[in-house]
Amino acid sequence: MSQNETITQLMNSGFNLTLLNNTSLCTIDTCPISLASVRYRASLGGNAFYLALFLLLLILQLGFGFKWRTWSYAGSMFGGLALEVIGYVARVQMHHNPFNGDHFLMYLVVLTIAPCFIAAAIYLSLARIILIYGESLARFKPRTYTIIFICCDVFSLVLQAAGGGIADTAESRSLQQAGIDVMIAGLSFQVVSLTAFMVLCADFAWSVRSKGGDVSKARLQSRLSTCSVARFHMFIGAIAVATLGIYIRSAYRVAELREGFDGKLANDEVTYMILEGAMVALACIAMTALHPGFVFGRNWNQKRARAELSQDPAEKVEGEHAMGAVERK
């Protein structure tokens, strides 16, 4: 039953019209949950768990960022995790008062835009991976990948934030829906850009496999002054897991918002906790447990990484081998 149908039924039964006209006055004891923004009472335990988890990951990311000076990565992760914390604070508040529209809009907006920042950290990581394998194996320069996808991320973020702002300040149902539609456009664009990113990652992986056969483990190790090749491969795996998690989550949110607030997905907390909360948590855990500092140390900066690689005699030999392999093909 939709909220409008519930209101009609309550009016016919003689329900308090003051509460119907202003549901923010409702409490759990005075109004049915069907009058709330979502037709369930948010789980206190589940949302408090995510709140504590994202707060812990935020603290760890800040500590790692200062330790290894991975400023761009740390800034991106800080933005995403801080918004996740705010969003789950709002959801905890929704448990205590599901009829407060401000708590609903706060969680809706901040948890929608938070993964944009996490995606930015993923995009930054690809450039560092390319530097290790060799720029000659990539279709574009590492910086080009970063600029393209960060610009896409910013555009997506602007759309989602603008839509959220419209929805948050709307004084009518139609204007609020217009804001939601803009958020959907931003999320859809994020899904498209993530798809393009995964295609280009697969393209680079294929190039490494087919053209980079001369990149021996010993030479790869010579470029990794602070970790083993195995850990570097684990870092790549973590980035892949994080990318897939954010992709699944974004596709789910597009479907959820398209159905509207009366839709099945918007009112199914279990699905939300798995496809939103768990997917983002998985991405952030992977990107914290295998933080780039464990792999690159303080050589996260591209200029510093290039300077160190240029001093490695194996780098020059490797580049010649890779170019030779391309010319022979």
C-alpha positions in Angstrom: 0.0 0.0 0.0 1.4 3.4 -1.0 1.6 6.3 1.4 -1.3 8.1 -0.4 -3.5 5.1 -0.1 -2.6 4.9 3.6 -3.6 8.5 4.2 -6.9 8.0 2.4 -7.7 5.0 4.5 -6.8 6.8 7.8 -8.9 9.8 6.8 -11.9 7.6 6.2 -11.3 6.0 9.6 -11.4 9.3 11.4 -7.6 9.5 12.2 -6.3 12.8 13.6 -6.1 15.2 10.7 -3.4 17.3 12.4 -1.0 14.4 12.3 -2.0 13.6 8.7 -1.3 17.1 7.6 2.0 17.3 9.5 3.6 13.9 10.0 6.6 15.4 11.6 4.4 15.6 14.7 4.0 11.8 14.6 5.6 9.3 17.0 5.9 5.5 17.0 3.0 5.5 19.5 0.6 7.8 17.6 1.1 7.0 13.9 1.5 3.9 11.7 5.0 3.4 10.2 3.4 3.7 6.8 3.3 7.5 7.3 7.1 7.7 7.6 9.4 8.5 4.8 10.2 4.8 4.5 7.9 2.0 5.5 10.2 0.4 8.1 11.8 1.4 11.3 15.5 1.6 10.7 17.5 -1.1 12.4 19.4 0.3 15.4 21.9 -2.5 15.6 22.7 -2.7 11.8 23.0 1.0 11.3 25.0 1.5 14.5 27.4 -1.2 13.3 28.0 0.5 10.0 28.4 3.8 11.8 31.1 2.3 14.1 32.8 0.5 11.2 33.0 3.6 8.9 34.3 5.7 11.9 37.0 3.2 12.5 38.0 3.1 8.9 38.0 6.9 8.8 40.5 7.0 11.7 42.7 4.4 10.1 42.7 6.2 6.8 43.7 9.4 8.4 46.5 7.7 10.3 47.8 6.0 7.2 47.5 9.2 5.2 49.7 11.1 7.6 52.2 8.3 8.0 52.8 7.8 4.3 51.7 11.2 3.0 49.3 9.8 0.5 47.4 13.2 0.5 45.3 12.8 -2.6 44.2 9.3 -1.6 43.7 10.2 2.0 41.6 13.3 1.1 39.3 11.2 -1.2 38.8 8.5 1.4 38.3 11.0 4.2 35.5 12.7 2.2 33.8 9.5 1.4 34.1 8.0 4.9 33.1 11.2 6.7 29.9 11.3 4.6 29.2 7.6 5.4 29.5 8.4 9.1 27.1 11.3 8.8 24.7 9.3 6.8 24.6 6.4 9.3 24.2 8.9 12.2 21.1 10.1 10.4 19.9 6.5 10.0 20.4 5.8 13.7 18.3 8.9 14.3 15.6 7.5 12.0 15.3 4.5 14.3 14.3 6.8 17.2 12.1 9.0 15.0 11.2 7.6 11.6 8.8 10.5 10.9 11.5 13.2 10.9 12.0 14.2 7.3 15.3 16.0 8.0 16.9 12.7 9.1 15.6 11.0 6.0 16.9 13.6 3.6 20.2 13.8 5.3 20.9 10.1 5.0 19.5 10.1 1.4 21.8 12.9 0.2 25.1 12.1 1.9 25.0 8.4 1.4 24.2 8.9 -2.3 27.2 11.2 -2.9 29.8 9.5 -0.5 31.0 6.8 -2.9 32.0 9.5 -5.5 34.9 10.3 -3.2 35.8 6.7 -2.8 35.7 6.2 -6.5 38.2 9.1 -6.9 40.7 7.1 -4.7 40.2 4.1 -7.0 40.9 6.2 -10.1 44.0 7.6 -8.5 45.3 4.1 -7.8 45.2 3.0 -11.5 47.8 5.6 -12.4 50.2 4.3 -9.7 49.7 0.7 -11.0 50.5 1.7 -14.5 53.7 3.4 -13.4 54.9 0.1 -11.9 54.2 -2.0 -15.0 55.4 0.6 -17.4 53.6 3.4 -19.2 54.4 1.9 -22.6 51.8 -0.8 -21.9 49.0 1.6 -21.2 46.7 3.1 -23.9 47.0 6.6 -22.2 49.4 8.3 -19.9 48.7 7.6 -16.2 47.8 11.3 -15.6 45.3 11.1 -18.5 43.4 8.3 -16.9 43.3 10.3 -13.6 42.2 13.5 -15.2 39.4 11.9 -17.3 37.9 9.9 -14.5 38.3 12.5 -11.8 36.5 14.9 -14.1 33.7 12.3 -14.6 33.6 11.8 -10.8 33.3 15.6 -10.2 30.5 15.9 -12.7 28.6 13.0 -11.2 29.2 14.5 -7.7 27.9 17.9 -8.8 24.7 16.4 -10.3 24.1 14.3 -7.2 24.8 17.2 -4.8 22.6 19.6 -6.8 19.8 17.1 -6.9 20.2 16.4 -3.2 20.1 20.2 -2.4 16.9 20.6 -4.5 15.2 17.6 -2.7 16.3 18.8 0.7 15.0 22.4 0.3 11.9 21.5 -1.8 8.6 22.8 -0.5 6.5 20.6 -2.8 6.4 17.0 -3.7 6.9 17.7 -7.4 10.1 19.8 -6.7 11.4 17.2 -4.4 10.9 14.6 -7.2 12.8 16.8 -9.6 15.7 16.8 -7.2 15.6 13.0 -7.0 15.6 12.9 -10.8 18.8 15.0 -10.9 20.3 12.6 -8.3 19.4 9.6 -10.5 21.1 11.3 -13.5 24.3 11.8 -11.4 24.2 8.1 -10.2 23.6 6.9 -13.8 26.5 8.9 -15.0 28.6 7.4 -12.2 27.6 3.9 -13.4 28.6 4.7 -17.0 32.0 6.2 -15.9 32.7 3.2 -13.7 31.8 0.9 -16.6 34.3 2.8 -18.9 36.9 2.6 -16.1 36.5 -1.2 -15.8 36.8 -1.6 -19.6 40.0 0.4 -19.7 41.4 -1.5 -16.7 40.6 -4.8 -18.5 42.3 -3.3 -21.6 45.4 -2.5 -19.6 45.4 -5.9 -17.9 45.3 -7.6 -21.4 48.1 -5.4 -22.6 50.3 -6.4 -19.6 49.5 -10.1 -20.3 50.0 -10.0 -24.1 52.7 -7.3 -24.6 54.4 -7.3 -21.2 55.6 -10.8 -21.1 59.2 -9.5 -20.5 58.2 -7.9 -17.3 59.7 -10.5 -15.1 59.0 -10.9 -11.4 62.6 -9.8 -10.6 62.2 -6.6 -12.6 58.8 -5.9 -11.2 60.3 -6.4 -7.7 63.0 -3.9 -8.5 60.3 -1.2 -9.0 58.7 -2.1 -5.7 61.2 -0.9 -3.2 58.9 -1.1 -0.2 56.9 -4.4 -0.7 56.9 -7.8 -2.4 55.3 -8.5 -5.8 52.7 -10.6 -4.0 51.6 -7.7 -1.9 51.4 -5.5 -5.0 49.2 -8.1 -6.7 47.0 -8.1 -3.6 46.7 -4.3 -3.8 45.5 -4.7 -7.4 43.0 -7.3 -6.2 41.8 -4.9 -3.5 41.2 -2.1 -6.0 39.3 -4.6 -8.2 37.1 -5.6 -5.3 36.5 -2.0 -4.3 35.6 -1.1 -7.9 33.1 -3.9 -8.2 31.6 -3.0 -4.8 31.0 0.6 -5.7 29.6 -0.4 -9.1 27.1 -2.8 -7.6 26.0 -0.2 -5.1 25.6 2.5 -7.7 23.5 0.3 -10.0 21.3 -0.6 -7.0 20.8 3.0 -6.0 19.8 4.0 -9.6 17.2 1.2 -9.5 16.0 2.2 -6.0 15.5 5.9 -6.8 13.9 5.2 -10.1 11.2 3.2 -8.4 10.5 6.2 -6.1 9.9 6.3 -2.3 6.9 4.1 -2.6 8.8 1.4 -4.5 9.7 -2.0 -3.2 13.5 -1.4 -3.1 13.2 1.9 -1.2 11.2 0.2 1.5 13.3 -3.0 1.9 16.0 -2.4 4.5 17.6 -5.8 4.2 18.3 -5.2 0.5 19.6 -1.7 1.4 21.9 -2.9 4.1 23.4 -5.5 1.7 23.6 -3.6 -1.6 24.4 -0.2 -0.1 26.0 -0.7 3.3 27.8 -3.9 2.7 29.1 -3.1 -0.8 30.5 0.3 0.3 32.0 -1.3 3.5 33.6 -4.0 1.5 35.2 -1.4 -0.8 36.5 0.7 2.1 37.8 -2.3 4.0 39.7 -3.5 1.0 41.2 0.0 0.4 42.2 0.3 4.0 43.6 -3.2 4.6 45.7 -2.9 1.5 46.3 0.8 1.7 48.7 2.1 -1.0 51.2 3.1 1.8 51.8 -0.7 2.4 52.8 -0.9 -1.3 54.4 2.4 -2.4 55.5 3.8 1.0 55.9 7.5 0.5 56.3 7.2 -3.2 52.5 7.6 -3.8 53.2 11.0 -5.5 53.6 10.3 -9.3 56.6 12.7 -9.7 58.4 11.0 -6.8 57.6 7.6 -8.1 58.9 8.5 -11.6 62.1 9.9 -10.1 62.7 6.6 -8.2 62.0 4.5 -11.2 64.2 6.5 -13.4 67.1 5.7 -11.1 66.5 2.0 -11.6 68.6 0.5 -14.5 66.0 -2.3 -14.9 63.4 0.3 -15.8 65.3 1.4 -18.9 65.9 -2.2 -19.9 62.3 -3.1 -19.3 61.0 -0.3 -21.4 63.2 -1.3 -24.3 62.0 -4.9 -24.0 58.4 -3.8 -23.9 58.8 -1.5 -26.9 60.6 -4.2 -28.8 57.8 -6.7 -28.1 55.3 -4.2 -29.5 57.4 -3.5 -32.7 57.7 -7.3 -33.3 54.0 -7.7 -33.1 
